[in-house]
């Protein structure tokens, strides 16, 4: 699916000294980066460019310096959606240092719920993960007019969130992602190994153990599993698929069947075959960060 342009009237060009606008989605286990690329001279529409995804533990100055050099030539703003404050602070510090070393100016801004063009119909909006709200805002922007949306985000945690036909975020559900489920089984038992199970797009999977340090190509998880690792893989993968499918059905019970399902996250392949009607948008959270730019940049202090 081609990524449509986003209108950011009042955000891009609001400060004549700023030449580049960068986006960061800082999750629990990885960081996604991109730059806003203007579609045409004098236009407020943009697409995303210079995408980069890094594992949180692999965040290194060298990789970020190279990315910044390619993505931003002059004074720059970095807009950050973060659910991991320590990791976001490391990212910001590394990029600021890289900019200073090359004689550039880079300022950072964490986006907030109030920056997003999204009505949040829950009692404590400020306690909802900013990644969930950013994804919901982007899904609302993408949807057909006045259609409810379910956003399925498969990451370290799997979230299934619901937006009403009126465009209000209603809340949703959270449960552990496949890697976290497997780690919990190993950590909470005395004999079960930590199995790394990641289903492919209905055709293949990887199966290995943390001790082995490598993964072997395998077919789809099987039930019954003929060994402990296969049994854990079946439970984690099929359990995740079943949970997501059930939660989408619960959403249908709330808003009716005429809804759009939007799928995102690094583990989207695990549930893809359960959601054949879904629109898959890998950069959904980054799109939401971009939509927050106008209000985020209007705040007085960086």
Secondary structure, 3 states (H helix, E strand, C coil): CCCCCEECCCCCCCCCCCCEEEEEEECCCEEEEEEEEECCCCCCEEEEEEEEEEEHHHCCHHHHHHHHHHHCCCCEEEEEEECCHHHHHHHHHHHHHHHHHCCCCEEEEECCHHHCCCEECCCCHHHCCHHHHHHHHHHHHHCCCCCEEEEEEECCEEEEEEECCCCEEEEEEEEECHHHHHHHHHHHCCCCCCEEEEECCCCCEEEEECCCCEEEEECCCCCCCCCHHHHHHHHHHHHHHHHHHHHHHHHHHHHCCCEEEEEECCCHHHHHHHCCCCEECCCHHHHHHHHCHHHHHHCCCC
